[in-house]
Amino acid sequence: MVNHLTTKNRLLVAMLAFILPFSFAKAEAKEDGKTISQGWYVGIEGGMPFGFSTFSSFGHDKTHLGWAAGVYGGYRFNSIFSAELSAKYGEMNLSAQDCCVERNYWLGSDGVLYKAGVLGMDSWEYANLKSHVRMGRYGARVNVNLLGLFHKTANSRWDLAVSPHIYAVTTKADIQTIADDAKVMKGSTNWHLGYGADLQVGYQLTSCLKLGIYSGLTRLTGERMDGMPEHLHKNNFVWESGIRLGISFAKAKKKNVAVETTPIAEPEVRTTEPEVQQLETTPKETTLQQETAEKAETRVGEQEVVEQPKATFPIVYFAFNSIGIKQSELSKLNAILHTLKENPQMKVTVTGWCDTKGSVAVNKRISRQRAETVKTWLVKNGIEANRITAIGNGSDDTQDADKARRVETKDNHK
């Protein structure tokens, strides 16, 4: 294993040693701002691999397209760093490169390269052969989202990730003729250590669905994957490009429970007139009663103005990329409706908000539509439209994404 640690390997290890601690440091800073989403995810991926060994997918006769498909699953720790396991199977066809055909190389039935046909032994010209390779890859990779390192793009729907990986790889190569696919030599299963890196670009279609493309190289140690004898060409790696489709299971976050309040009715101011006793009184008592009555009347005429308590309203939350009212939020709308019906003179402003994903223009429009949705619901249930003002404030970068997607209701007299 030590012999395979070339200069490229050492460079890769050095890059990882630099990037990963930096990623964790940035993630820790972001966690304080509560902008990190975590959770498990699974997905499928498929692509077209090209092999480079003694033979090549870009052979002398044509380009041979391969195929590969597999599954993966992992855990996203924060907006920068995730780790995953994967398993993939694929097949490739490789043929001789131009230089080997020009030198008129031959393959003997003993698996040795010759420069001419061998008498008394089956042998085949390189120009007439191809290698059919079946390959399985099982391993792990880490993904470092470069956009997550910057504040302005940390919450973007896009991500751009560098993904170092290490695989256990199995290959089995059968040597066939190009003309009729006749098998001339059956290969055995070989195990390899595979290592390399992918470059991935992904887009979050919804809160749980993600689509991406990838391209990367995997170098194989050990035997030639095409089953041909090593001579001029020292290559032994696979280049693959393809697509990925993933489903995430976001970690549930504790939401603030909106406190629904019952509007406080305007208190009645009651005054009590002094009782006039129908008893015989002395002139002095009569004078005292008259003075008491006059003071009571003065207090009635100069009642203290009691300030009306202000109503508070619950916050209505919305799903990602949606302006529809969730079933779980209907109780909050009913509470707002009850308050407005109990206070027919009250006028309110409903203000819509979005999270920071998406463009400024789109978020401004969706935030206004969320406010209009709440207003429309209240109007349909008996509140005059002129009592409700609907506005949209666009993105809110001070809140977690789940809490940012909301509509707030406020009394205009507050």
DRENDRENMI-415502 format. One record per residue (C-alpha): residue in one letter; residue number from 1; x, y, z. Coordinates in pm, 1 decimal. Each point is the difference from the previous one (the first is absolute). Example, Ala and Ser with C-alpha at 12.3 -4.5 7.8 and 13.67 -1.06 7.14 Angstrom:
residues 2
+------+------+----------+----------+----------+
! resn ! resi !       xx !       yy !       zz !
+------+------+----------+----------+----------+
!    A !    1 !   1230.0 !   -450.0 !    780.0 !
!    S !    2 !    137.0 !    344.0 !    -66.0 !
+------+------+----------+----------+----------+
//
This chain:
residues 414
+------+------+----------+----------+----------+
! resn ! resi !       xx !       yy !       zz !
+------+------+----------+----------+----------+
!    M !    1 !      0.0 !      0.0 !      0.0 !
!    V !    2 !    282.4 !    239.0 !     83.2 !
!    N !    3 !    142.1 !    -41.3 !   -349.6 !
!    H !    4 !   -315.4 !    145.8 !   -146.9 !
!    L !    5 !     24.4 !    328.1 !    193.1 !
!    T !    6 !    122.9 !    208.4 !   -291.2 !
!    T !    7 !     47.3 !    374.9 !     -7.8 !
!    K !    8 !   -363.8 !     39.8 !   -117.1 !
!    N !    9 !   -121.5 !   -201.1 !    298.6 !
!    R !   10 !    196.2 !    211.5 !    245.0 !
!    L !   11 !   -137.9 !    316.0 !   -162.9 !
!    L !   12 !   -356.9 !   -129.9 !     39.5 !
!    V !   13 !     55.1 !    -79.9 !    367.9 !
!    A !   14 !    148.3 !    346.3 !     56.4 !
!    M !   15 !   -302.5 !    165.4 !   -163.7 !
!    L !   16 !   -239.3 !   -195.4 !    220.0 !
!    A !   17 !    199.9 !     87.8 !    310.5 !
!    F !   18 !    -39.3 !    367.0 !    -90.1 !
!    I !   19 !   -362.8 !      7.1 !   -120.1 !
!    L !   20 !   -175.8 !   -213.0 !    262.3 !
!    P !   21 !    104.0 !    191.4 !    315.1 !
!    F !   22 !    -85.5 !    325.9 !   -178.0 !
!    S !   23 !   -341.5 !   -141.5 !    -91.6 !
!    F !   24 !    -76.8 !    -96.2 !    359.5 !
!    A !   25 !    108.7 !    344.5 !    123.3 !
!    K !   26 !   -232.4 !    176.7 !   -243.6 !
!    A !   27 !   -284.2 !   -234.9 !     86.7 !
!    E !   28 !     41.5 !     66.3 !    371.1 !
!    A !   29 !    -26.5 !    373.6 !    -61.8 !
!    K !   30 !   -315.1 !    -48.5 !   -205.3 !
!    E !   31 !   -162.8 !   -217.2 !    262.6 !
!    D !   32 !    -13.3 !    301.7 !    229.9 !
!    G !   33 !   -212.9 !    173.5 !   -262.2 !
!    K !   34 !   -227.6 !   -308.2 !    -20.2 !
!    T !   35 !     21.6 !    -22.4 !   -379.4 !
!    I !   36 !    121.1 !   -359.9 !    -10.5 !
!    S !   37 !   -218.0 !   -285.7 !   -130.6 !
!    Q !   38 !     93.9 !   -352.0 !    104.3 !
!    G !   39 !   -127.6 !   -345.4 !    -73.4 !
!    W !   40 !     23.1 !   -330.9 !   -178.2 !
!    Y !   41 !    -42.4 !    -39.7 !   -373.3 !
!    V !   42 !     -8.5 !   -279.6 !   -260.5 !
!    G !   43 !      9.3 !     -0.6 !   -377.6 !
!    I !   44 !     77.6 !   -166.2 !   -329.2 !
!    E !   45 !    264.2 !     88.6 !   -254.7 !
!    G !   46 !     95.1 !   -110.3 !   -347.7 !
!    G !   47 !    256.5 !     96.7 !   -256.8 !
!    M !   48 !    231.7 !    -88.5 !   -285.6 !
!    P !   49 !    344.8 !   -126.6 !    104.4 !
!    F !   50 !    305.1 !      1.2 !   -227.6 !
!    G !   51 !    296.0 !   -225.5 !     74.9 !
!    F !   52 !    369.6 !     69.8 !    -58.6 !
!    S !   53 !    238.7 !   -290.7 !     31.7 !
!    T !   54 !    208.5 !   -190.7 !   -257.8 !
!    F !   55 !   -317.3 !     17.1 !   -206.9 !
!    S !   56 !   -219.2 !    311.0 !     10.8 !
!    S !   57 !   -366.5 !     92.4 !    -44.0 !
!    F !   58 !    131.6 !    243.5 !   -263.6 !
!    G !   59 !    147.4 !   -280.2 !   -210.7 !
!    H !   60 !    134.8 !     -8.7 !   -352.6 !
!    D !   61 !   -336.0 !   -106.8 !   -146.7 !
!    K !   62 !   -247.2 !    226.2 !    183.2 !
!    T !   63 !   -107.5 !    141.4 !    336.2 !
!    H !   64 !   -160.6 !   -268.8 !    214.6 !
!    L !   65 !   -271.7 !    129.7 !    233.2 !
!    G !   66 !    -36.9 !   -174.1 !    334.4 !
!    W !   67 !   -274.3 !     11.5 !    261.2 !
!    A !   68 !    -15.1 !     -2.7 !    379.3 !
!    A !   69 !   -280.5 !     24.3 !    256.2 !
!    G !   70 !    -16.4 !    -13.4 !    376.8 !
!    V !   71 !   -139.2 !    123.8 !    327.5 !
!    Y !   72 !    137.8 !    222.2 !    273.3 !
!    G !   73 !    -94.9 !    118.6 !    344.7 !
!    G !   74 !    154.7 !    241.5 !    244.3 !
!    Y !   75 !    -35.0 !    264.3 !    265.7 !
!    R !   76 !     22.9 !    375.6 !    -42.5 !
!    F !   77 !    165.9 !    156.4 !    301.5 !
!    N !   78 !    -40.0 !    363.6 !   -106.7 !
!    S !   79 !    -14.4 !    219.9 !   -310.5 !
!    I !   80 !    363.5 !    -84.0 !    -82.4 !
!    F !   81 !     77.9 !   -356.5 !     95.5 !
!    S !   82 !   -165.9 !   -337.5 !    -62.7 !
!    A !   83 !    116.8 !   -362.0 !    -15.7 !
!    E !   84 !   -149.8 !   -295.5 !   -182.8 !
!    L !   85 !     33.6 !   -367.6 !    -93.6 !
!    S !   86 !    -69.9 !   -131.1 !   -349.6 !
!    A !   87 !    -18.8 !   -317.0 !   -207.1 !
!    K !   88 !     10.0 !     -5.6 !   -380.5 !
!    Y !   89 !     21.3 !   -248.4 !   -285.7 !
!    G !   90 !     91.8 !     66.9 !   -362.5 !
!    E !   91 !    146.4 !   -134.0 !   -323.2 !
!    M !   92 !    250.3 !    138.0 !   -252.2 !
!    N !   93 !    155.7 !   -100.9 !   -331.0 !
!    L !   94 !    361.5 !     95.9 !    -70.9 !
!    S !   95 !    203.3 !    -53.4 !   -316.6 !
!    A !   96 !    362.8 !     41.9 !   -103.8 !
!    Q !   97 !    145.2 !    348.3 !    -31.9 !
!    D !   98 !    137.5 !    128.1 !   -331.0 !
!    C !   99 !    366.3 !    -43.4 !     95.9 !
!    C !  100 !    -47.0 !   -368.0 !     90.8 !
!    V !  101 !   -175.8 !    -67.9 !   -330.5 !
!    E !  102 !    277.0 !    173.8 !   -193.7 !
!    R !  103 !    259.9 !   -221.1 !    172.2 !
!    N !  104 !   -204.8 !   -308.4 !    -99.5 !
!    Y !  105 !    -16.1 !   -149.1 !    351.1 !
!    W !  106 !   -148.9 !   -346.6 !     52.0 !
!    L !  107 !   -150.1 !   -169.0 !    304.5 !
!    G !  108 !     92.6 !   -363.4 !     53.9 !
!    S !  109 !   -233.9 !   -249.4 !    165.1 !
!    D !  110 !    248.9 !     -5.3 !    289.2 !
!    G !  111 !    -84.2 !    367.7 !     72.1 !
!    V !  112 !    335.8 !    131.8 !   -119.6 !
!    L !  113 !     59.7 !    283.0 !   -248.7 !
!    Y !  114 !    173.4 !    -95.6 !   -326.4 !
!    K !  115 !    112.8 !    203.4 !   -300.2 !
!    A !  116 !   -117.8 !   -261.1 !   -248.8 !
!    G !  117 !   -220.2 !   -306.0 !    -15.9 !
!    V !  118 !    141.9 !   -302.2 !    181.5 !
!    L !  119 !     19.9 !   -336.7 !   -180.8 !
!    G !  120 !   -165.9 !   -286.1 !    182.0 !
!    M !  121 !   -194.4 !    228.2 !    235.5 !
!    D !  122 !   -322.8 !    193.1 !    -36.2 !
!    S !  123 !     66.4 !    373.3 !    -25.1 !
!    W !  124 !   -196.0 !    307.8 !   -105.7 !
!    E !  125 !     89.9 !    343.2 !   -132.8 !
!    Y !  126 !    -68.5 !    287.6 !    240.0 !
!    A !  127 !   -184.0 !    178.0 !   -282.5 !
!    N !  128 !   -265.4 !   -274.5 !     -2.1 !
!    L !  129 !    -57.8 !    -18.5 !    377.2 !
!    K !  130 !   -194.8 !    181.3 !    267.6 !
!    S !  131 !    -24.7 !    -44.0 !    375.6 !
!    H !  132 !   -346.3 !    -28.2 !    155.4 !
!    V !  133 !     37.0 !    113.2 !    362.9 !
!    R !  134 !   -257.8 !    -48.1 !    275.1 !
!    M !  135 !     65.2 !    218.3 !    302.6 !
!    G !  136 !   -140.6 !     36.6 !    349.2 !
!    R !  137 !     87.9 !    286.4 !    234.2 !
!    Y !  138 !    -73.9 !     12.8 !    373.8 !
!    G !  139 !    125.4 !    275.6 !    225.1 !
!    A !  140 !    -33.5 !    339.0 !    159.9 !
!    R !  141 !     45.0 !    364.7 !    -87.9 !
!    V !  142 !    -22.1 !    337.4 !    165.7 !
!    N !  143 !   -158.8 !    305.0 !   -160.7 !
!    V !  144 !    129.5 !    350.4 !     64.1 !
!    N !  145 !   -246.6 !    261.9 !   -130.1 !
!    L !  146 !    215.4 !    293.3 !   -109.2 !
!    L !  147 !   -300.3 !    236.2 !    -18.5 !
!    G !  148 !    -66.2 !    -67.8 !    368.5 !
!    L !  149 !    329.7 !    166.7 !     88.7 !
!    F !  150 !   -138.7 !    342.4 !    -95.5 !
!    H !  151 !   -275.6 !    186.6 !    180.6 !
!    K !  152 !   -185.1 !    119.4 !   -311.8 !
!    T !  153 !    -29.4 !   -348.8 !   -150.7 !
!    A !  154 !    -20.7 !   -213.3 !    314.9 !
!    N !  155 !   -380.4 !    -32.2 !    -23.6 !
!    S !  156 !    -21.2 !    -17.9 !   -379.2 !
!    R !  157 !   -192.0 !   -278.0 !   -170.1 !
!    W !  158 !    315.9 !    -67.0 !   -200.4 !
!    D !  159 !    304.9 !   -177.4 !    131.6 !
!    L !  160 !    343.3 !    -65.2 !   -147.6 !
!    A !  161 !    179.4 !   -285.2 !    175.3 !
!    V !  162 !    341.6 !   -160.5 !    -15.5 !
!    S !  163 !    -35.8 !   -366.8 !     97.1 !
!    P !  164 !    312.1 !   -206.4 !     78.8 !
!    H !  165 !    -80.5 !   -372.3 !      5.2 !
!    I !  166 !    151.4 !   -339.1 !     71.6 !
!    Y !  167 !   -143.2 !   -328.0 !   -136.9 !
!    A !  168 !     48.6 !   -374.1 !      8.7 !
!    V !  169 !    -26.0 !    -86.7 !   -371.0 !
!    T !  170 !    -55.5 !   -334.6 !   -171.1 !
!    T !  171 !     69.9 !    -49.9 !   -370.7 !
!    K !  172 !    -43.5 !   -295.3 !   -230.5 !
!    A !  173 !    120.3 !     37.0 !   -361.6 !
!    D !  174 !    -85.0 !   -236.0 !   -285.0 !
!    I !  175 !    199.3 !     41.6 !   -322.6 !
!    Q !  176 !   -224.1 !     -9.1 !   -307.1 !
!    T !  177 !     27.8 !     56.5 !   -373.2 !
!    I !  178 !   -128.2 !    333.2 !   -127.8 !
!    A !  179 !   -165.6 !   -150.3 !   -307.2 !
!    D !  180 !   -232.1 !   -255.4 !    160.9 !
!    D !  181 !     47.8 !     30.0 !    380.8 !
!    A !  182 !    142.0 !   -351.5 !     11.2 !
!    K !  183 !    169.9 !    -66.0 !    333.0 !
!    V !  184 !    366.2 !    -94.1 !    -42.9 !
!    M !  185 !    114.1 !     23.9 !    361.6 !
!    K !  186 !   -203.6 !     -7.5 !    321.3 !
!    G !  187 !    119.7 !    220.4 !    281.0 !
!    S !  188 !     -3.6 !    -50.3 !    375.1 !
!    T !  189 !   -127.5 !    236.7 !    270.2 !
!    N !  190 !    261.2 !    241.5 !    131.0 !
!    W !  191 !    -23.5 !    231.1 !    301.5 !
!    H !  192 !    141.7 !    351.8 !     -6.5 !
!    L !  193 !     28.9 !    297.6 !    227.8 !
!    G !  194 !   -161.3 !    296.4 !   -175.7 !
!    Y !  195 !     49.5 !    361.4 !    101.1 !
!    G !  196 !    -66.1 !    338.2 !   -157.2 !
!    A !  197 !   -246.2 !    288.8 !      5.8 !
!    D !  198 !   -318.7 !    125.1 !   -164.8 !
!    L !  199 !   -124.1 !    349.2 !    -74.4 !
!    Q !  200 !   -375.5 !     30.3 !     62.4 !
!    V !  201 !   -255.2 !    269.6 !    -80.9 !
!    G !  202 !   -342.9 !    -32.1 !    162.0 !
!    Y !  203 !   -329.8 !    188.4 !     11.7 !
!    Q !  204 !   -263.9 !    -31.5 !    275.2 !
!    L !  205 !   -325.2 !    -50.8 !   -193.4 !
!    T !  206 !   -214.7 !    -14.8 !    315.8 !
!    S !  207 !     67.6 !    -17.9 !    371.8 !
!    C !  208 !     67.9 !   -374.8 !    -30.5 !
!    L !  209 !     87.4 !    -65.0 !   -366.8 !
!    K !  210 !    338.9 !     80.1 !   -151.8 !
!    L !  211 !    132.6 !    -44.2 !   -355.0 !
!    G !  212 !    369.4 !     10.0 !    -86.9 !
!    I !  213 !    267.9 !    -83.8 !   -253.9 !
!    Y !  214 !    349.1 !   -129.8 !     69.0 !
!    S !  215 !    328.7 !    -76.1 !   -172.3 !
!    G !  216 !    312.7 !   -153.1 !    146.2 !
!    L !  217 !    298.7 !   -234.0 !    -18.0 !
!    T !  218 !     70.4 !   -321.7 !    190.3 !
!    R !  219 !    349.1 !   -150.5 !    -14.5 !
!    L !  220 !     32.9 !   -376.2 !     49.4 !
!    T !  221 !    294.8 !   -174.4 !    159.1 !
!    G !  222 !    113.8 !   -354.3 !    -75.9 !
!    E !  223 !    -68.5 !   -201.5 !   -317.7 !
!    R !  224 !   -103.0 !    154.2 !   -331.6 !
!    M !  225 !   -377.5 !     35.8 !      0.1 !
!    D !  226 !    -21.5 !    -92.4 !   -371.9 !
!    G !  227 !    178.0 !   -334.5 !     47.0 !
!    M !  228 !    271.9 !     93.6 !   -252.4 !
!    P !  229 !    375.9 !    -21.2 !     67.8 !
!    E !  230 !    153.1 !    331.2 !    105.4 !
!    H !  231 !    252.4 !    135.9 !   -248.5 !
!    L !  232 !      5.8 !    357.6 !   -128.1 !
!    H !  233 !   -296.9 !    138.0 !    190.8 !
!    K !  234 !     16.3 !     36.1 !    376.7 !
!    N !  235 !   -354.3 !    135.7 !     34.5 !
!    N !  236 !   -258.0 !   -182.3 !    211.3 !
!    F !  237 !   -288.4 !    234.7 !     80.6 !
!    V !  238 !   -366.9 !     70.4 !    -70.4 !
!    W !  239 !   -153.1 !    333.4 !    -95.0 !
!    E !  240 !   -375.7 !     18.0 !     54.8 !
!    S !  241 !   -266.6 !    269.6 !    -43.9 !
!    G !  242 !   -367.5 !    -32.5 !     87.5 !
!    I !  243 !   -302.8 !    119.0 !    195.5 !
!    R !  244 !   -118.2 !    -39.9 !    358.8 !
!    L !  245 !   -348.9 !     19.5 !    148.6 !
!    G !  246 !    -25.5 !     15.6 !    377.5 !
!    I !  247 !   -270.9 !     11.9 !    265.9 !
!    S !  248 !     84.8 !    158.3 !    334.8 !
!    F !  249 !   -156.3 !    -62.1 !    337.6 !
!    A !  250 !     60.2 !    331.6 !    174.8 !
!    K !  251 !     55.9 !     -2.9 !    372.3 !
!    A !  252 !   -311.3 !    133.5 !    172.8 !
!    K !  253 !     54.8 !    330.4 !    170.4 !
!    K !  254 !   -193.3 !    127.1 !    295.5 !
!    K !  255 !   -240.8 !    269.5 !   -104.7 !
!    N !  256 !   -122.2 !    286.3 !    209.7 !
!    V !  257 !   -359.8 !    -59.4 !    100.2 !
!    A !  258 !   -210.2 !    300.0 !    -80.5 !
!    V !  259 !   -212.4 !     96.6 !    297.7 !
!    E !  260 !   -357.7 !     57.9 !   -101.4 !
!    T !  261 !   -158.5 !    270.6 !    204.4 !
!    T !  262 !   -363.2 !     73.5 !     52.9 !
!    P !  263 !    -77.8 !    367.1 !    -51.5 !
!    I !  264 !    -82.1 !    180.8 !    317.6 !
!    A !  265 !   -338.2 !    163.3 !    -15.4 !
!    E !  266 !    -20.2 !    370.2 !     65.5 !
!    P !  267 !    -69.9 !     36.8 !    369.7 !
!    E !  268 !   -323.4 !    165.2 !     97.8 !
!    V !  269 !     31.7 !    305.2 !    221.4 !
!    R !  270 !   -268.6 !    -16.0 !    258.0 !
!    T !  271 !    -89.8 !    271.4 !    238.9 !
!    T !  272 !   -210.6 !    -31.7 !    305.3 !
!    E !  273 !   -224.6 !    282.5 !    105.0 !
!    P !  274 !    -21.0 !     56.3 !    372.6 !
!    E !  275 !   -308.1 !   -146.3 !    149.7 !
!    V !  276 !   -243.1 !    251.3 !    135.6 !
!    Q !  277 !   -131.8 !   -119.8 !    328.8 !
!    Q !  278 !   -367.4 !     69.3 !     45.4 !
!    L !  279 !     50.0 !     74.3 !    364.1 !
!    E !  280 !    -59.3 !    308.3 !    189.6 !
!    T !  281 !    320.3 !    200.4 !     26.6 !
!    T !  282 !    113.5 !    307.1 !    173.5 !
!    P !  283 !     89.8 !    314.8 !   -199.2 !
!    K !  284 !    367.9 !    -63.2 !     64.2 !
!    E !  285 !    -26.2 !   -358.4 !   -134.4 !
!    T !  286 !   -195.2 !    125.4 !   -300.4 !
!    T !  287 !    274.6 !    246.5 !    -88.5 !
!    L !  288 !    264.0 !   -274.9 !     31.7 !
!    Q !  289 !   -195.7 !   -232.1 !   -230.7 !
!    Q !  290 !    -37.6 !    273.4 !   -261.8 !
!    E !  291 !    376.0 !     62.6 !     -0.8 !
!    T !  292 !     67.4 !   -373.8 !    -36.8 !
!    A !  293 !   -241.0 !    -24.9 !   -292.8 !
!    E !  294 !    162.2 !    296.7 !   -176.2 !
!    K !  295 !    346.2 !   -159.2 !     33.8 !
!    A !  296 !   -132.5 !   -329.9 !   -141.5 !
!    E !  297 !   -150.9 !    181.7 !   -299.3 !
!    T !  298 !    330.5 !    174.5 !    -59.2 !
!    R !  299 !    177.8 !   -336.3 !     -2.7 !
!    V !  300 !   -255.4 !   -135.8 !   -247.2 !
!    G !  301 !     50.9 !    297.8 !   -231.1 !
!    E !  302 !    375.2 !    -31.8 !     15.3 !
!    Q !  303 !     43.3 !   -372.0 !    -47.6 !
!    E !  304 !    355.1 !   -119.8 !    -43.1 !
!    V !  305 !     65.9 !   -127.4 !   -353.4 !
!    V !  306 !     94.2 !   -367.5 !     23.9 !
!    E !  307 !    253.2 !    -99.9 !   -268.1 !
!    Q !  308 !   -119.6 !   -286.7 !   -216.5 !
!    P !  309 !    235.4 !   -302.6 !     20.5 !
!    K !  310 !    176.4 !    -79.9 !   -327.2 !
!    A !  311 !    -63.5 !   -333.4 !   -168.8 !
!    T !  312 !    284.2 !   -232.4 !   -102.7 !
!    F !  313 !    -23.5 !   -249.0 !   -283.2 !
!    P !  314 !    158.3 !   -339.9 !    -70.1 !
!    I !  315 !    256.1 !    -37.3 !   -281.8 !
!    V !  316 !   -105.6 !   -205.6 !   -302.5 !
!    Y !  317 !    283.2 !   -212.7 !   -145.3 !
!    F !  318 !     30.3 !   -126.1 !   -359.0 !
!    A !  319 !    168.1 !   -296.6 !   -168.2 !
!    F !  320 !    308.9 !     36.2 !   -218.5 !
!    N !  321 !    -74.4 !    161.9 !   -338.9 !
!    S !  322 !   -375.9 !     13.3 !     76.8 !
!    I !  323 !   -269.2 !    263.8 !     49.3 !
!    G !  324 !   -268.9 !   -247.5 !    102.8 !
!    I !  325 !   -130.8 !    -13.0 !    357.1 !
!    K !  326 !     92.5 !   -318.4 !    184.1 !
!    Q !  327 !   -271.3 !   -191.1 !    184.7 !
!    S !  328 !    194.8 !     35.9 !    324.3 !
!    E !  329 !    -15.3 !    382.9 !    -26.1 !
!    L !  330 !   -380.8 !     31.2 !    -32.7 !
!    S !  331 !    -47.9 !     28.3 !    376.7 !
!    K !  332 !    221.9 !    310.0 !     -2.8 !
!    L !  333 !   -204.3 !    159.9 !   -279.6 !
!    N !  334 !   -318.5 !    -71.1 !    194.5 !
!    A !  335 !    150.2 !    174.4 !    302.9 !
!    I !  336 !     80.7 !    308.2 !   -213.1 !
!    L !  337 !   -352.4 !    -10.7 !   -145.8 !
!    H !  338 !   -156.2 !    -18.8 !    347.0 !
!    T !  339 !    198.1 !    300.3 !    121.1 !
!    L !  340 !   -101.1 !    212.0 !   -300.8 !
!    K !  341 !   -368.1 !    -91.4 !     39.0 !
!    E !  342 !      8.2 !     85.0 !    370.1 !
!    N !  343 !    158.0 !    338.3 !    -83.2 !
!    P !  344 !   -188.1 !    131.1 !   -307.2 !
!    Q !  345 !    184.7 !    333.8 !      0.2 !
!    M !  346 !    344.8 !   -158.2 !     -3.4 !
!    K !  347 !    215.4 !     21.7 !   -313.6 !
!    V !  348 !    308.6 !   -216.8 !    -48.6 !
!    T !  349 !    302.7 !    -46.3 !   -225.9 !
!    V !  350 !    104.1 !   -350.5 !   -111.7 !
!    T !  351 !    368.5 !    -23.0 !    -95.6 !
!    G !  352 !    146.3 !   -287.7 !   -200.8 !
!    W !  353 !    360.0 !   -127.3 !     20.2 !
!    C !  354 !    221.4 !   -257.4 !   -179.2 !
!    D !  355 !    322.6 !   -182.1 !     77.5 !
!    T !  356 !    323.9 !     96.0 !   -179.0 !
!    K !  357 !    -12.2 !   -270.9 !   -266.5 !
!    G !  358 !    -71.8 !    126.9 !   -350.1 !
!    S !  359 !     36.9 !    342.0 !   -159.7 !
!    V !  360 !    -98.6 !    328.2 !    163.0 !
!    A !  361 !   -271.2 !     66.3 !   -259.1 !
!    V !  362 !   -160.4 !   -343.8 !     38.8 !
!    N !  363 !      3.2 !     18.1 !    380.2 !
!    K !  364 !   -154.7 !    347.3 !     -7.2 !
!    R !  365 !   -284.6 !   -129.2 !   -215.5 !
!    I !  366 !    -59.5 !   -317.7 !    205.1 !
!    S !  367 !      1.8 !    192.0 !    330.2 !
!    R !  368 !   -272.3 !    233.4 !   -137.5 !
!    Q !  369 !   -202.4 !   -296.6 !   -125.2 !
!    R !  370 !     13.8 !   -163.4 !    343.8 !
!    A !  371 !   -136.7 !    316.5 !    157.9 !
!    E !  372 !   -273.9 !     18.8 !   -265.5 !
!    T !  373 !    -89.4 !   -365.6 !     70.3 !
!    V !  374 !    -64.0 !     79.0 !    367.9 !
!    K !  375 !   -199.5 !    312.5 !    -91.0 !
!    T !  376 !   -212.7 !   -192.2 !   -252.8 !
!    W !  377 !    -78.5 !   -267.9 !    258.8 !
!    L !  378 !   -112.1 !    259.7 !    256.1 !
!    V !  379 !   -213.4 !    188.1 !   -255.5 !
!    K !  380 !   -171.5 !   -323.1 !   -108.8 !
!    N !  381 !    -86.1 !    -63.7 !    363.6 !
!    G !  382 !   -173.7 !    332.5 !     58.5 !
!    I !  383 !    262.1 !    272.7 !     56.6 !
!    E !  384 !    -24.6 !    316.3 !   -210.9 !
!    A !  385 !    290.4 !     29.5 !   -244.6 !
!    N !  386 !     62.1 !    365.4 !     90.8 !
!    R !  387 !     90.9 !   -106.0 !    354.1 !
!    I !  388 !    301.6 !   -203.1 !   -119.0 !
!    T !  389 !    320.3 !    127.3 !   -163.3 !
!    A !  390 !    223.6 !   -265.9 !   -160.4 !
!    I !  391 !    372.2 !     62.1 !    -62.9 !
!    G !  392 !    302.5 !   -217.4 !    -86.2 !
!    N !  393 !    342.7 !     62.3 !    151.5 !
!    G !  394 !    196.3 !   -261.1 !   -199.3 !
!    S !  395 !    278.9 !   -203.3 !    166.2 !
!    D !  396 !     75.4 !     -7.0 !    372.2 !
!    D !  397 !    363.1 !    -95.1 !     69.2 !
!    T !  398 !    -37.2 !     40.1 !    377.3 !
!    Q !  399 !   -210.7 !   -314.4 !     43.8 !
!    D !  400 !     40.9 !   -369.8 !    -59.8 !
!    A !  401 !   -148.8 !   -101.4 !   -337.4 !
!    D !  402 !   -305.4 !   -171.7 !    156.6 !
!    K !  403 !    -79.7 !    308.8 !    207.5 !
!    A !  404 !     71.3 !    246.4 !   -278.8 !
!    R !  405 !   -279.7 !   -134.1 !   -222.6 !
!    R !  406 !   -287.3 !    172.0 !    180.6 !
!    V !  407 !   -274.4 !    263.8 !     13.6 !
!    E !  408 !    -26.2 !    232.9 !    299.7 !
!    T !  409 !   -316.5 !    192.8 !     95.1 !
!    K !  410 !     18.2 !    328.4 !    189.9 !
!    D !  411 !   -259.6 !    248.0 !    126.9 !
!    N !  412 !     45.4 !    328.4 !   -189.7 !
!    H !  413 !    -50.3 !    198.9 !    323.1 !
!    K !  414 !    296.1 !   -161.5 !    173.8 !
+------+------+----------+----------+----------+
//
